[in-house]
């Protein structure tokens, strides 16, 4: 892979931001990676997928949302709408069928991307979804609904709450704009149709996205070929060698299903 990523511009005027993209050429279906909140495309899972693609000969596309990793912009300006727009713009530059792999927030954005693609009436080109601890509706169900009274007061007063995280020395900036924009994209209790097979991988020791959240999502994928794999001793990261092997096997299974 090149040492320096490609950059594409998404948005116009003051909303324009440079999005860093790394593409590995190869055969179809390609792998399209969507990372989580405060993660980037140089993370363990993303790099493992790129390594797998290099070995298997499949194409692989990774990118960083604005405010993340090698992309431009500020994290505090980020919203689900902005990050979905960026995901759609990068996806539009891929070719042929893709297996979309979304981790945590990336799982939510992957599902939203399928809705955007299907709504256009064009070929969605998403041949399958692998969702790792998918944080569907996270701004409401996993963030706002778990705020303390003090956190709610802080975000209402200042527009931002800095939430401590066990994954970083720096707290995560949760903005009022992120919460309010997220409401535009909530799946809530409605059925979700992707038009492709879905494999969810969920750690049973995940304290950020609890297993019940994944089970609920599975029940909403009633018309899709959907599978939930629970990792008994897995946490939210699911980045151990055995977790990465499970991830690549899930992808191989979807590729085999697409070929069949």
PyMOL commands that set and color helices and strands:
alter all, ss='L'
color gray80, all
select helices_A, chain A and resi 13-15+44-56+75-77+80-91+105-119+138-146+149-158+176-185+211-220+241-259
alter helices_A, ss='H'
color red, helices_A
select strands_A, chain A and resi 6-10+17-24+27-34+58-63+98-103+126-132+160-163+172-175+197-203+226-231
alter strands_A, ss='S'
color yellow, strands_A
deselect
rebuild
show_as cartoon
